[in-house]
Amino acid sequence: MSKKDLKFNSKTIHGGQHPDKAYGAVMPPIYQTSTYAQTTPGGHQGFEYSRSANPTRTALENALASIENGVYGLAFASGLSAMDAVIKLLNPGDEVVSTNDLYGGSYRLFKQIFEKYGITFHFVGMQSIDAIAEKINNNTKLIWVETPTNPMMNVIDVKAVSSLAKKHNLLLAVDNTFATPYLQRPLDLGADIVMHSATKYLGGHSDVVVGALVVKDKELADKLYFIQNASGAVCGPMDSFLTLRGIKTLHVRMQRHCENGKAIAEYLVNHPKIEKVYWPGFETHPNHDVAKNQMDDFGGMISFITKGSNYDEAIKIVERLQVFTLAESLGGVESLAGHPASMTHASIPKEEREKSGVVDALIRLSVGIEDADDLIADLEQAIG
Ligand SMILES: Cc1ncc(COP(=O)(O)O)c(C=O)c1O
């Protein structure tokens, strides 16, 4: 049986993998080397300098390609450096259409780094395909989608955006960090590029900062490999190893993240002190039908605000939590709580933030894989 035909859970463990050539090691060794001996100039075994390629990173890149149903994987030093490589496909004068409630760091990269090189970014509510279409002109080259969005949990219809992108001959990139390929596979839905902050669910243990891209098209892959090597923001061998190890349990962790996420979303929505809970699994979620169609479950990311939408109350809640850790990031085995307005999304101006719902009282939870009862008891004592 070809490894290409494996189902998802088997792919996380075996996809693109083979025992190491040297001693048959089942896990790829951490090739902690910058360079490789050559017998004659150019006489090497496929590796010459670790910015260009490293065997541990290649093992990770093959795993990434496999789980996203792609052909080519690229591993970077962070999610943002993976995005940086995609934007470097563009030229001054080019335009990008993206979501209006994008992760704050992605917004900062677009606005504060790339706008000064003459690339224009438009941010629109992508639940409306017409809103995206309105921003497309002759200079538009790329549509950048994040779904579900961070932290408002909006869900964007990747298939519908892909038809629009194809009609106008644009590249479509999807940040699949929140969903992971366990829940949604954007390349199957028509995207050209899948991007990850592998720092999150793929790594899964809050011990690395890593980024990933996966594509199917050889020409696009070659351009991205060129940028990866020429700009040099590569993932090191140790982080490649840890991320690969994380991927091998992605499916079991995600199953529990989804179960716990559901239990906590339901607890919060019935709590008398909670005003609003953002989670795509609710039938009342404005994009629930799209989520049901393109995702296999609804994940463990939840945002909420308390009644009265009080900033001080939100801060008190996150300070009182004991099992949840107040911290940046998400997607690890441990539950984390964050205050987007002052943490992950502080780089977005307040007026911009609030337009998309990121109010000062919003709390974001990354529900981990502990016992759901302990997590609910913790929220109970913190919310009061
Ligand atoms: C949705 C999303 N995209 C991209 C990033 C950036 O990734 P990294 O922190 O690995 O650079 C993050 C980080 O929080 C994120 O949540």
The ligand as an SDF file (V2000), in Angstrom:
LIG
                    3D

 16 16  0  0  0  0  0  0  0  0999 V2000
   -3.5190   32.4830   13.0680 C   0  0  0  0  0  0  0  0  0  0  0  0
   -2.0680   32.7990   13.2460 C   0  0  0  0  0  0  0  0  0  0  0  0
   -1.3110   33.0070   12.1550 N   0  0  0  0  0  0  0  0  0  0  0  0
    0.0250   33.2950   12.2670 C   0  0  0  0  0  0  0  0  0  0  0  0
    0.6320   33.4080   13.4890 C   0  0  0  0  0  0  0  0  0  0  0  0
    2.1000   33.7500   13.5670 C   0  0  0  0  0  0  0  0  0  0  0  0
    2.8530   32.6270   13.8490 O   0  0  0  0  0  0  0  0  0  0  0  0
    4.2250   32.6270   14.6750 P   0  0  0  0  0  0  0  0  0  0  0  0
    3.9110   33.1850   16.0370 O   0  0  0  0  0  0  0  0  0  0  0  0
    4.6310   31.1940   14.6780 O   0  0  0  0  0  0  0  0  0  0  0  0
    5.1670   33.5000   13.9270 O   0  0  0  0  0  0  0  0  0  0  0  0
   -0.1350   33.1980   14.6420 C   0  0  0  0  0  0  0  0  0  0  0  0
    0.4990   33.3410   15.9770 C   0  0  0  0  0  0  0  0  0  0  0  0
   -0.1670   33.4960   16.9730 O   0  0  0  0  0  0  0  0  0  0  0  0
   -1.5140   32.8880   14.5120 C   0  0  0  0  0  0  0  0  0  0  0  0
   -2.2950   32.6890   15.5950 O   0  0  0  0  0  0  0  0  0  0  0  0
  1  2  1  0
  2  3  1  0
  2 15  2  0
  3  4  2  0
  4  5  1  0
  5  6  1  0
  5 12  2  0
  6  7  1  0
  7  8  1  0
  8  9  2  0
  8 10  1  0
  8 11  1  0
 12 13  1  0
 12 15  1  0
 13 14  2  0
 15 16  1  0
M  END
$$$$
